[in-house]
Amino acid sequence: MRPKAIVCIVVAAHLLGCGTVGQVPLIKGVSPHDVAELDQLVRTEKHAHKVYEYSYHQDGAWILVQTDVGAYSARRVRGKWVLTPVVIVG
């Protein structure tokens, strides 16, 4: 096999493993550590299969987590994450 063909196969395999834009949640200013914790919490407590977005609210007091089963505000209370359902209007 020629080197060019091998490179093409490796690049194609890598791109297929990355997923599409629709499969990767939008993360706005939230640390990777917080995203990992919230992802696990939302999937276990709320049974979400897909998370669309993690973003800080305008005042920065809580994180908005949008999933396929609803939207939640996430806050840390005494070291633990607390999820509260929110309604997004507009």
KEKOL-7374 format. One line per 10 residues: number of its first residue (from 1); for each residue z, y, x of C-alpha. Coordinates in steps of 0.5 Angstrom, whole numbers. Each point is the difference from the previous one (the first is absolute). Layout:
% KEKOL-7374
NUM	Z Y X; ...
This chain:
% KEKOL-7374
1	0 0 0; -2 7 3; 6 5 1; -3 5 -5; 1 -5 -6; 7 -2 2; 2 7 0; -3 1 -7; 4 -6 -2; 6 2 2
11	-1 7 -3; -1 -3 -6; 6 -4 0; 4 6 1; -3 4 -5; 1 -5 -5; 7 -1 2; 2 7 -1; -1 0 -8; -4 6 -4
21	3 7 -1; 2 -2 -7; 4 -6 3; 4 5 4; 6 4 -3; -1 8 2; 6 2 4; 2 7 0; 5 2 5; 5 -6 -1
31	2 -4 6; -3 -7 1; 7 -2 0; 2 3 -7; -7 -3 -2; 2 -7 2; 6 0 -3; -2 3 -7; -6 -4 0; 4 -6 0
41	5 3 -5; -5 2 -5; -4 -7 1; 7 -4 -1; 4 4 -6; -6 3 -4; -5 -6 2; -6 5 2; -6 -4 3; -3 7 2
51	3 6 3; -5 6 -1; 4 6 4; 6 2 3; 1 7 1; 6 5 0; 1 5 -6; -1 7 1; 7 2 1; 1 -6 5
61	6 -3 -4; -3 -7 -2; -6 -4 2; -6 -1 -6; -2 -8 0; -6 -1 -4; -1 -7 -2; -4 -5 -5; 6 0 -4; 2 7 0
71	2 6 4; 7 0 3; 4 6 3; 4 -4 6; 6 3 3; 5 -2 5; 7 0 -3; 6 -3 5; -5 -3 5; -4 -4 -6
81	-6 2 -3; 0 1 -8; -6 0 -4; -1 4 -6; -6 0 -5; -4 7 -1; -5 2 -4; -6 3 3; -3 6 -5; -7 3 2
